[in-house]
Amino acid sequence: MKDRLLAAVSILFVFLPWTILPLRRHDWALESPAAEIIISAYAALMIAGGVYTLLCYLRLRLQTLPMKASLLVNGLYAAAGAAVLAMIFLPG
């Protein structure tokens, strides 16, 4: 039962970044500094989801097919989130 709950949380992280789309329809979400805060928070959540899935996959050995798919997607999200945070916070 614990394994299924951990896998469900990992799969939930796959869909979490897409919740930014309805949020960005509001005018206040497109203005600075709210836009930077929202994007930074979502990037941090994407990185957290990638790390969480990786830990569940390797440490807890949850190596089922849904976890493999979740690891792939959340790994890509984590890389994109790290790139977004680097673009925001590193001068360039």
C-alpha positions, -999 to 999 in steps of 0.1 A, spaced: 0 0 0 29 24 8 45 17 -25 13 26 -44 9 58 -25 45 68 -32 40 60 -69 8 80 -70 26 110 -56 53 106 -82 27 104 -110 9 134 -96 42 154 -101 39 146 -138 7 166 -141 15 194 -116 35 217 -140 5 219 -164 -15 237 -137 4 268 -146 -16 272 -178 -49 282 -162 -31 303 -137 -13 324 -164 -47 335 -179 -50 361 -152 -35 396 -159 -18 398 -126 1 366 -132 17 381 -163 31 412 -145 64 414 -128 72 404 -100 43 379 -98 54 362 -131 89 356 -118 77 342 -85 52 319 -102 77 306 -127 104 301 -100 79 282 -78 69 260 -106 105 254 -116 113 244 -80 83 220 -79 95 204 -111 130 199 -97 115 185 -64 93 161 -84 124 149 -104 144 143 -72 115 127 -54 108 103 -83 145 95 -86 148 87 -49 117 65 -50 129 47 -80 165 40 -68 163 40 -30 129 23 -25 132 2 -56 98 12 -70 107 0 -105 73 -5 -121 63 6 -155 44 37 -143 74 47 -122 97 43 -152 75 66 -172 72 90 -143 110 90 -139 115 99 -175 90 127 -176 99 141 -142 136 139 -151 129 160 -182 109 184 -161 137 187 -135 162 195 -162 139 221 -177 133 236 -142 170 238 -135 175 256 -168 147 280 -161 161 288 -127 195 293 -142 181 317 -167 163 337 -140 190 339 -114 223 338 -133 234 369 -150 239 366 -186 
